[in-house]
């Protein structure tokens, strides 16, 4: 693809080498990381520690931030470049021009087992050893990879992809254009037990799990159903691998959760919340719109909208930074206390 044909498809351009050197229009054959790029590829730089690679990268073209100094370096090296408002977003769009995820051809594999009462929409792609149980409903253009099991009365929306070996439990509702990655379990029983004299008595989980449109669930993540009511994940929420969503959680739209996040039962998450890796959220806690919990935070209390918390137990991020700085000085402070106690 010619560089001049690529630039308009990024839909973010502020300026490019085509403005100053219209003859600089190389053929781009792929994308690569800036620090180990190959010739004839496109890469990107956001600034910061990667800015130095503009002077050394072997990439033929670069997506750059709106920093004139970086553009001048690229220009001096004879590289094609385009400056955009968000280089990472531009690179994401560029990748989509050169790579598309594997998509099996439409059709139903002869080893798939589909209950006669199940409903399958138009143009399905259903792989080997898939099991679709009674009264399940699949929308149009659904793609189901091998060994997936869809339990009775589950519903899968149009254009949704279920990757190999995931399980969709009974009565689960999955919206349109969702992606469930391999090994994920959606709608499994919540952790419900009542203490009795002889141990624990099981509380059946009669509720359901609902994933709204555009939700993505990573590999080996679990979303549990509650005893009553529903667990709901809002539209366009993106969940990483090895994440546990407890029974009855209510998660808003556009939420991002990194790997190994764990939500106890009944947690409420607002819109556009970010939970970094290994964050734990206690039972019934509420996290407001736009809040952020940094990696390994233990959230035991409510977090207000827009709040940023860190640490265990979680505290306001600025307080955490001050506390972390003091930890480094503990030996010195301990010695000071000893000196003050001496007669």
Secondary structure, DSSP 8 states (H G I E B T S, - for coil): -BHHHHHHHHS-EEEEHHHH-TT---B--EE--GGG--TTEEEE--SGGGGGGGGT---SEEEE-S-HHHHHHHHHTT-EEEEES-HHHHHHHHHHHH-------SEE-TT-EE-TT-EE-SS-EE-TT-EE-TT-EE-TT-EE-TT-EE-TT-EE-TT-EE-TT-EE-TT-EE-TT-EE-TT-EEEEE---EEEETTEEEE-----EEEE-TT-EE-TT-EEEE-SSSEEEE-TT-EE-SS-EE-TT-EE-TT-EE-TT-EE-TT-EE-TT-EE-TT-EE-TT-EE-TT-EE-TT-EE-S-B-TT-EEETTTTEEHHHHHHHHHHHHTHHHHHHHHHHHH--
